[in-house]
């Protein structure tokens, strides 16, 4: 930058001296047209450009002495005049003030370039066609130019050696300039059109006002203009500032800068507004440093498809950068926006041109995330409408152009607080976390049926790119590298509560594994491992749960979501393996297969005592009574069952419950698709040492049938009942076997009549005929 500024100042000085010498010499000795060959040779001598002045050369005398050239073109040394010219102007004028000449000073009064055109190009190797020109100007920029235009015969009339150049230009104007830049390396065509620059009282001591405005366009192919393709980017830029040239310190200072841009992407894109305000911007040429103090970057972003009106964002910051060291410090930045967005912090950037790396601190005050996700293309339909409405965080941050890491994160998500570390690739291909939290209700964040198809870019796009009826983003999971550890004091999922939960996730190349899941679960423990294979078209799931010492009553009440108490209690032990396929609740349920082994210790069926009912029934059949005090529940010594799971239906044909003096065997099924269940069990008296009552051996054959059926979401007090029909059939079968088929019809009629009374209270008030008949058979 310093070199370029010196070149420009040297060029201005040369033009000033040229103006004085040219006016003196030309008006005295030459016709203006005779001056053109000399002007051409001077330009070629000092710049290497081949100049072709095609218009007239004129001059003026008072109050300004000046020279103007019209319609000139210039070619680089390697170009021919058939090629497109490197530079061209419609008119160029340099004038000097008359009064300073009397003091032996050259004060450039005005510099005007009208209709300047530049054609810049960078080749495939990255070399620009302007670089040899700058090198040549740099070599001659510090040399004096007192006799630049004077031929040997000019004599002392053109000697400007006694004059000193005073850099104080009253007016600088560049009007309607057009600069093209063809970048063969990136196949991009940039263009600055309608470039206007104006400045007054340009001097190296005090600040002077400077204004510029132009339209910047970009095409993504070099032949786009020839093909009449619209530009991919169009930006209207307006800059107003006060510039101070501190040449002794090799610094340029811009004060009270205001930069406004309005940019469109594509031919029909909506205008995106950006404006930069800065109290002071300092460019240190030797050190290649840039400082910005009290900077404010404001944006007005529009996207009619995703939000209405202009989205206003503002970033206040300070900046210290070193181009040579490729470092930058973004100091005390504050980002504000709608919906309570307030972020602050600082960033240090290294290798910002080659491979940017940054680190710093970032803090976000509480704000609502839902509308921001909507603006990125994600329409949330979570179980809880308030989900993601209260987000806050603070953490050191570091990363590069490919990934970001929050190394000491404190995160608040609604009612949950997490601490730990998180890192992710910006394209969503890698995620790693190690977090500890107080609570997490995962159900409230599960996507509903109208969750949007995808977000705008990177991690969000892949994480939410899913169809409306799917649970997980399969495309993202098929590419995701996952390394996650989460510990939560209270974890809610599927309506169930898991305490002191720790889970460990590992994944690579589409195979995501639950390597550990450990939790305190309703008074017991739950452990599980599993995996999710997202490599094929249909995702495949596997889960191996182990449950130890879980309180069955609490679990049933949580599953049934019913205020009534559970009809069953005990300590559940369960293990097994399950598999499924699909990516929706319906598919996972209907494709669920596997086997589970269950055991219930310290169990009891509540509010019914099967031993009491059996013994009272036996006593009535024997014509006796019972005087024993009975417990209100049925306590059993053992419960065992093996459950087979086929396509979402759980079945078992070996349910076994052992009570003192009673065995209960049964079978049943639970359909996870409908959540309906149907279980039948038969209680039989057995002659054991701890039998509840004395039993006639033949009564051991008589079962007391119990049937439990219903819906898991129904009232638990309506689940189980005495199976009157099954009991009637069992009694008739028993009597038939004892009495023979010849009295079968009569027995069935008598039993049916008496059972009407037995139903009122099992065994109490039973018919005398039935009791006497059975006694005769069993005596």
DRENKOL-404472 format. One record per residue (C-alpha): x, z, y; residue in one letter. Coordinates in steps of 0.05 Angstrom, whole numbers, padded with zeros to 5 digits, always signed. Each point is the difference from the previous one (the first is absolute). Layout:
<atoms>
XZYa/...
</atoms>
This chain:
<atoms>
+00000+00000+00000x/+00057+00017+00047x/+00034-00066-00014x/-00065-00039+00012x/-00012+00037+00066x/+00070-00015+00024x/-00009-00072-00019x/-00064-00004+00040x/+00031+00034+00061x/+00060-00046-00005x/-00046-00060-00003x/-00038+00025+00061x/+00066+00008+00037x/+00023-00069-00020x/-00066-00029+00023x/+00007+00036+00067x/+00070-00025+00013x/-00020-00068-00025x/-00057+00000+00050x/+00046+00015+00059x/+00055-00048-00020x/-00050-00053-00018x/-00037+00003+00066x/+00065-00001+00041x/+00031-00055-00041x/-00060-00043-00014x/-00027+00000+00071x/+00068-00018+00027x/+00029-00049-00049x/-00050-00024-00052x/-00065-00033-00011x/-00042+00045-00046x/+00000-00052-00055x/+00076-00002+00002x/-00001+00074-00016x/-00033-00007-00068x/+00061-00022-00040x/+00040+00059+00026x/-00057+00048-00015x/-00004-00027-00071x/+00075+00010-00011x/-00001+00071+00028x/-00057+00021-00045x/+00034-00031-00061x/+00067+00032+00019x/-00028+00071+00005x/-00055-00001-00053x/+00013-00058-00046x/-00070-00027+00014x/-00010-00074+00015x/-00043-00001+00063x/-00044-00059+00021x/-00030+00012+00070x/-00056-00051+00003x/-00034+00019+00065x/+00027+00004+00071x/+00047+00053+00027x/-00021+00029+00068x/+00025+00054+00046x/-00024+00043+00058x/+00036+00032+00059x/-00037+00053+00039x/-00021+00055-00008x/+00026-00010-00070x/+00054-00044-00027x/-00018-00025-00068x/+00003-00054-00052x/-00055-00022-00047x/+00002-00046-00060x/-00061-00032-00031x/-00012-00027-00070x/+00063+00019-00037x/+00014+00004-00075x/+00059+00027-00039x/+00025-00010-00072x/+00047+00040-00042x/+00069-00031-00014x/-00020-00020-00071x/-00066-00032+00023x/-00013-00071+00023x/-00047-00021+00055x/-00049-00025-00053x/-00008+00071-00025x/-00048+00050+00030x/+00037+00032+00059x/+00025+00071-00006x/-00024+00016+00070x/-00039-00034+00056x/-00028+00018+00068x/-00051-00031+00046x/+00034+00031+00060x/+00056+00049+00015x/+00017+00028+00068x/+00053+00048+00026x/+00002+00022+00072x/+00046+00047+00039x/-00016+00038+00064x/+00033-00029+00062x/+00016+00063+00039x/+00045+00032-00054x/+00043-00063+00001x/+00021+00017+00070x/+00027+00066-00028x/+00038-00037-00055x/-00051+00021-00054x/-00043-00041-00046x/-00069+00033-00008x/-00043-00039-00048x/-00068-00002+00032x/-00040-00034-00055x/+00005-00026-00070x/-00056-00042-00029x/-00008-00034-00067x/-00064-00040-00008x/-00022-00029-00067x/+00061+00023-00039x/+00000-00020-00074x/+00047+00028-00053x/+00004-00021-00073x/+00036+00054-00040x/+00013-00007-00075x/+00031+00043-00054x/+00024-00036-00063x/-00006+00021-00073x/+00066+00038+00006x/-00027+00041+00058x/+00042-00032+00055x/-00035-00016+00066x/+00012-00064+00039x/+00008+00042+00064x/+00059+00041-00026x/+00056-00049+00018x/-00030-00004+00070x/+00002+00075+00009x/+00071+00004-00026x/+00022-00053+00050x/-00035+00034+00058x/+00031+00066-00021x/+00069-00031+00005x/-00010-00027+00069x/-00049+00051+00028x/+00053+00043+00034x/+00038-00058+00030x/-00008-00017+00073x/-00039-00062+00020x/+00020-00010+00071x/+00014-00075-00007x/-00047-00015-00056x/-00030-00062+00031x/+00055-00020+00048x/+00042-00062-00017x/+00073-00001+00018x/-00015-00039+00064x/-00049+00051+00026x/+00053+00037+00036x/-00012+00067+00034x/-00072-00017+00016x/-00022+00019-00070x/+00048+00058-00009x/-00043+00061-00015x/+00058+00045-00017x/-00010+00042+00061x/-00073+00014-00017x/-00025+00058-00042x/-00064-00002-00040x/-00050+00055+00015x/-00051+00007-00056x/-00064+00012+00039x/-00051-00053-00017x/-00061+00004+00042x/-00043-00038-00050x/+00007-00021-00073x/-00053-00042-00031x/-00007-00034-00068x/-00065-00039-00004x/-00034-00033-00060x/+00059+00006-00046x/-00008-00020-00073x/+00049+00026-00053x/-00003-00022-00073x/+00038+00035-00056x/+00004-00035-00068x/+00024+00048-00053x/+00018-00042-00061x/+00023+00063-00037x/-00070+00030+00001x/-00039-00065+00009x/-00033+00028+00062x/-00013-00033+00067x/-00004+00046+00061x/-00021-00023+00069x/-00002+00032+00069x/-00049-00039+00043x/-00019+00006+00073x/+00059+00047+00011x/+00001+00025+00072x/+00052+00049+00027x/+00002+00025+00071x/+00046+00050+00034x/+00017+00018+00072x/+00060+00032+00033x/+00041-00006-00064x/+00063+00041+00010x/+00048+00043-00041x/-00011+00064+00039x/-00073+00018+00010x/-00063-00011-00043x/-00038-00065+00011x/-00068-00022-00027x/-00003-00049-00058x/-00061-00033-00031x/-00007-00047-00058x/-00057-00028-00041x/-00003-00050-00056x/-00036-00020-00064x/+00037+00009-00066x/-00021-00039-00061x/+00026-00003-00071x/-00010-00052-00055x/+00021+00013-00072x/+00024-00071-00011x/+00045-00043+00043x/-00045-00062+00001x/-00062+00039+00020x/-00004-00029+00070x/+00007-00071-00026x/-00056+00014-00050x/-00041+00031+00056x/-00006+00066-00038x/-00023+00060+00040x/+00052+00056+00007x/-00001+00060-00046x/+00014+00045+00059x/-00018-00006+00074x/+00019+00054+00049x/-00009+00003+00075x/+00054+00044+00030x/+00004+00029+00070x/+00059+00043+00024x/+00007+00036+00066x/+00058+00046+00017x/+00053+00020+00050x/+00070-00018-00023x/+00065+00034+00021x/+00066-00034-00016x/+00053+00054-00008x/+00056-00049-00014x/+00056+00049+00010x/-00028+00042-00057x/-00021-00062-00040x/-00072+00023+00002x/-00067-00030+00015x/-00057+00047+00019x/-00073-00017-00001x/-00045+00047+00038x/-00075+00008-00003x/-00006-00054-00052x/-00068-00028-00022x/-00003-00049-00057x/-00067-00027-00022x/-00012-00046-00059x/-00062-00031-00030x/+00012-00029-00069x/-00042-00042-00048x/+00017-00013-00072x/-00024-00070-00019x/-00043-00047+00039x/-00063+00043-00004x/+00031+00069-00002x/-00026+00055+00045x/+00045+00021+00057x/+00043+00061-00013x/+00023+00036+00063x/+00066+00037+00007x/+00028+00030+00063x/+00065+00037+00012x/+00012+00045+00060x/+00067+00035+00012x/+00026+00041+00057x/+00071-00024-00013x/+00035-00047-00048x/+00076-00002+00000x/+00041-00053-00035x/+00074+00017-00006x/+00035-00066-00012x/+00068+00023-00023x/-00028+00052-00049x/-00058-00045-00019x/-00048+00058+00011x/-00072+00003+00023x/-00037+00062+00025x/-00073+00007+00017x/-00028+00062+00033x/-00074+00017+00008x/-00021-00060-00040x/-00073-00012-00017x/-00022-00054-00047x/-00074-00014+00001x/-00039-00045-00048x/-00069-00028+00000x/-00011-00028-00070x/-00061-00040-00021x/-00029-00020-00067x/-00073-00020+00002x/-00006+00002-00076x/+00022+00073-00006x/-00018+00034+00065x/-00035-00012+00065x/+00034-00004+00066x/+00073+00014+00016x/+00039+00054-00039x/+00040+00037+00052x/+00067+00031-00020x/+00054+00030+00044x/+00072+00018-00018x/+00040+00042+00050x/+00074+00002-00015x/+00072+00001+00022x/+00053-00045-00030x/+00075-00001-00008x/+00029-00059-00037x/+00069-00028-00015x/-00002-00073-00020x/+00073-00002-00021x/-00007+00062-00045x/-00070-00023-00021x/-00030+00068+00015x/-00061+00023+00039x/-00033+00066+00016x/-00074+00003+00012x/-00007+00066+00036x/-00061+00044+00009x/-00051-00053-00017x/-00074+00014+00003x/-00050-00048-00031x/-00073+00009+00021x/-00063-00038-00019x/-00073+00008-00016x/-00031+00047-00051x/+00047+00056+00019x/+00065-00037-00017x/+00059+00038+00028x/+00069-00009-00031x/+00066+00023+00027x/+00073+00004-00020x/+00066-00036+00005x/+00038-00053-00040x/+00073-00020-00007x/+00012-00071-00023x/+00065-00028-00030x/+00021-00070-00020x/-00062-00024+00038x/+00019-00074-00002x/+00030-00005-00070x/-00038+00050-00043x/-00040+00049+00042x/+00001+00073-00023x/-00036+00055+00037x/-00008+00075-00002x/-00033+00052+00043x/-00061+00045+00006x/-00074-00018+00003x/-00061+00044+00014x/-00073-00019-00001x/-00051+00046+00032x/-00068+00005-00037x/-00038-00065+00002x/-00051-00038-00042x/+00029-00053-00046x/-00065-00034-00022x/-00009-00046+00060x/+00073-00020-00003x/-00008-00021-00073x/-00062-00039+00022x/+00043-00037+00051x/+00050-00019-00054x/-00056-00029-00043x/-00019+00059-00044x/-00073+00020+00001x/-00002+00068-00033x/-00060+00023-00039x/+00027+00066-00026x/-00042+00053-00033x/+00009+00043+00062x/-00016-00035+00066x/+00047+00049+00034x/+00060-00018-00045x/+00064-00016+00039x/-00032+00022+00066x/+00053+00054+00014x/+00072-00023-00010x/+00063+00032+00029x/+00073-00001-00020x/+00072+00013+00021x/+00064-00020-00035x/+00069-00028+00008x/-00003-00075-00012x/+00052-00049-00023x/-00001-00070-00028x/+00016-00073+00010x/-00035-00066+00002x/-00022+00008-00073x/-00019+00073-00009x/-00016+00065+00035x/+00011+00072-00020x/-00030+00066+00025x/+00051+00050-00026x/-00032+00066+00022x/-00073-00015+00009x/-00054+00048+00022x/-00067-00036-00008x/-00071+00021+00013x/-00055-00042-00032x/-00069+00029+00017x/-00001+00068-00035x/+00065-00011-00037x/+00071+00016+00020x/+00062-00030-00033x/+00074+00009+00008x/+00057-00039-00032x/+00027-00070+00003x/-00029-00071-00004x/+00033-00068-00001x/-00027-00070-00009x/+00020-00072+00004x/-00035-00034+00058x/-00026-00055-00047x/-00032+00051-00045x/+00045-00013-00061x/+00029+00071-00002x/-00029+00069+00012x/+00033+00067-00011x/-00025+00070+00018x/+00013+00073-00014x/-00055+00041+00032x/-00029+00070-00003x/-00070+00014+00026x/-00052+00054+00005x/-00061-00040-00022x/-00023-00071-00014x/-00070-00026-00014x/+00015-00069-00028x/-00074-00015-00010x/-00014-00005+00074x/+00051-00056+00007x/-00021-00043-00058x/-00021-00070+00022x/-00073-00017+00000x/-00031-00067-00019x/+00010-00031+00068x/+00074+00014+00011x/+00030-00061+00035x/+00041-00052-00036x/+00068+00011+00033x/+00038+00025+00059x/+00042-00041+00047x/+00072+00007-00025x/+00052+00036-00041x/-00015+00065-00036x/-00072+00006+00025x/-00017-00071-00020x/+00024+00010-00071x/-00028+00070-00008x/-00070-00021+00020x/-00001-00070-00028x/-00054+00010-00052x/-00069-00026-00017x/-00061+00039+00020x/-00014+00032-00068x/+00070+00019-00021x/+00033+00068+00000x/+00073-00018+00010x/+00038-00059+00032x/+00027-00035-00063x/+00041-00052+00037x/+00037+00054+00037x/+00010+00043-00062x/+00027-00059-00039x/+00058-00005+00049x/+00008+00073+00021x/+00062+00042-00012x/-00027+00071+00001x/+00035+00067-00001x/-00046+00056+00020x/-00006+00076-00007x/-00059+00039+00027x/-00014+00074-00003x/-00068+00025+00026x/-00029+00070-00002x/-00071-00026-00007x/-00015-00070-00024x/-00070-00028-00006x/-00015-00062-00041x/-00063-00023-00035x/-00036+00062+00024x/+00049+00045-00037x/+00050+00048+00031x/+00073+00004-00022x/+00042+00057+00026x/+00075+00002+00010x/+00005-00073-00020x/+00064-00038-00010x/+00001-00074-00016x/+00058-00048-00009x/-00008-00076+00006x/+00051-00052-00020x/-00010-00075+00000x/+00038-00065-00003x/-00018-00073-00014x/-00074+00013-00005x/+00004+00058-00049x/-00022+00063+00037x/+00009+00066-00038x/-00028+00070+00009x/+00061+00035-00028x/-00028+00069+00013x/-00065+00032+00022x/-00002+00076-00002x/-00055+00043+00028x/-00037+00066-00006x/-00069-00022-00021x/-00061+00046-00001x/+00037+00061-00024x/+00045-00040-00046x/+00051-00056+00002x/-00005-00075+00000x/+00059-00046-00015x/-00001-00075-00006x/+00043-00061-00003x/-00022-00072+00005x/+00015-00070+00024x/-00032-00058+00035x/+00021-00071-00019x/-00016-00047+00058x/+00042-00059-00027x/-00057-00037-00034x/-00064-00028+00028x/-00039+00061-00023x/+00032+00068+00013x/+00010+00046-00060x/-00002+00075+00004x/+00025+00055-00046x/-00007+00076+00007x/+00022+00058-00045x/-00033+00065+00025x/+00013+00070-00025x/-00047+00057+00019x/+00016+00073-00015x/-00043+00062+00009x/-00049-00031+00049x/-00063+00039+00016x/-00055-00043-00028x/-00056+00030+00042x/+00034-00015+00066x/+00018-00071-00023x/-00072-00015-00022x/-00028+00026+00066x/+00049-00043+00039x/-00017-00062-00040x/-00075+00010+00001x/-00001+00015+00074x/-00058+00047-00014x/-00015+00068+00029x/-00024+00027-00067x/+00053+00035-00041x/+00033-00035-00059x/-00033+00010-00068x/+00069+00005-00033x/+00062+00040+00012x/+00068+00005-00033x/+00073-00021+00005x/+00008-00074-00012x/+00061-00032-00032x/+00003-00075-00003x/+00050-00056-00012x/-00003-00073-00015x/+00014-00071+00023x/-00044-00047+00039x/+00005-00073+00020x/-00041-00046+00044x/+00001-00068+00035x/-00024-00025+00067x/+00000+00019+00073x/-00069+00027+00015x/-00037+00063-00019x/-00047-00040-00044x/+00055-00038-00036x/+00042+00062-00011x/-00059+00039-00028x/-00025-00055-00046x/+00070-00015-00027x/+00019+00073-00012x/+00027+00012-00070x/+00041+00052-00036x/-00005+00068-00035x/-00005+00072+00024x/+00009+00063-00040x/-00036+00062+00028x/-00001+00074-00016x/-00039+00054+00035x/+00024+00072-00004x/-00038+00063+00021x/-00062-00043+00004x/-00073+00016+00008x/-00066-00035+00011x/-00032+00036+00058x/-00070+00029+00006x/-00016-00011-00073x/+00022+00038-00062x/-00004-00045-00061x/+00019+00059-00046x/-00059+00039+00026x/-00047-00058-00008x/+00024-00013-00071x/-00003+00072-00021x/-00069+00011+00030x/-00024-00062-00035x/+00028+00024-00066x/-00031+00068+00011x/-00067-00030+00013x/+00005-00044-00061x/+00017+00062-00040x/-00057+00039+00031x/+00048+00048+00035x/+00024+00015+00069x/+00067+00010+00036x/+00021+00061+00040x/+00068-00025+00023x/+00019-00006+00074x/+00019-00073+00012x/+00046-00030+00053x/-00034-00049+00046x/+00051-00056-00017x/+00023-00034-00063x/+00073+00016-00009x/+00039-00042-00049x/+00067+00007-00032x/+00019-00073-00002x/-00019-00068+00027x/+00036-00062-00024x/-00015-00074+00010x/+00033-00067-00001x/-00028-00050+00049x/+00005-00075-00009x/-00005-00042+00063x/-00025-00071-00007x/-00016-00043+00060x/-00019+00059+00043x/-00041+00037-00052x/+00028+00066-00027x/-00025+00018-00070x/+00015+00055-00050x/-00027+00013-00070x/+00039+00063-00015x/-00022+00051+00052x/+00013+00068-00031x/-00019+00068+00029x/+00011+00065-00039x/-00040+00063+00017x/+00000+00065-00039x/-00042-00017-00061x/-00021-00068+00029x/+00032-00069-00002x/-00022-00054+00049x/+00015-00072-00017x/-00020-00059+00042x/+00011-00069+00028x/-00013-00034+00065x/+00020-00049+00053x/+00013-00005+00075x/-00007-00067+00035x/+00045-00002+00061x/-00034-00064+00023x/-00066+00035+00010x/+00024+00073-00003x/-00054+00014-00051x/+00015+00043-00061x/-00036+00019-00065x/+00026+00053-00049x/-00033+00028-00062x/+00025+00064-00035x/-00024+00040-00060x/+00012+00074-00005x/+00003+00029-00071x/+00004+00070-00026x/+00061+00016-00042x/+00015+00062-00040x/+00063+00029+00032x/+00027+00069+00011x/-00017-00003+00074x/-00068-00031-00010x/-00050+00015+00054x/-00053+00020-00051x/-00014+00002-00074x/-00021-00068-00026x/-00037-00021-00062x/+00048-00051-00033x/-00054-00053+00000x/-00010+00007+00075x/+00071-00022+00010x/-00027-00070-00012x/-00048+00004+00059x/+00030-00027+00065x/-00020+00018+00070x/+00006-00066+00037x/+00019-00004+00074x/-00001-00064+00041x/+00036-00009+00067x/-00014-00063+00040x/-00005-00022+00071x/+00041-00025+00059x/+00064+00032+00025x/-00029+00000+00069x/-00065+00034-00022x/-00019+00073-00002x/+00041+00037-00053x/-00057+00047-00019x/-00037-00059-00028x/+00056-00026-00043x/-00011+00037-00066x/-00062+00021-00040x/-00022+00020-00069x/-00014-00063-00040x/-00070+00016-00027x/-00008-00067-00036x/+00066+00006-00036x/-00014+00072-00020x/-00068-00019-00028x/+00032-00055-00041x/+00053+00047-00026x/-00051+00053-00021x/-00044-00051-00035x/+00060-00030-00036x/+00021+00068-00023x/-00070+00017-00025x/-00008-00067-00033x/+00064+00009-00037x/-00022+00068-00024x/-00073-00014-00015x/+00003-00073-00021x/-00032-00061+00030x/-00069+00017-00027x/-00011+00050+00056x/+00038-00038+00054x/-00060-00021+00040x/-00031+00068+00000x/+00065+00034+00020x/+00011-00049+00057x/-00069+00014+00027x/+00010+00076-00004x/+00069-00003+00030x/-00022-00042+00059x/-00056+00047+00017x/+00044+00061-00003x/+00056-00031+00041x/-00045-00004+00059x/+00006+00076+00002x/+00074+00001-00017x/+00013-00044+00060x/-00027+00054+00047x/+00055+00047-00020x/+00046-00021-00056x/-00027+00035-00061x/-00044+00050+00037x/-00074-00002-00018x/+00011-00052-00055x/-00058-00015-00045x/-00011+00047-00059x/-00012-00058-00047x/+00067-00031+00016x/+00037+00066-00006x/-00033+00018-00066x/+00013-00070-00028x/+00073+00002+00017x/+00008+00071-00027x/-00030-00021-00067x/+00048-00059-00003x/+00062+00041+00017x/-00014+00063-00042x/
</atoms>
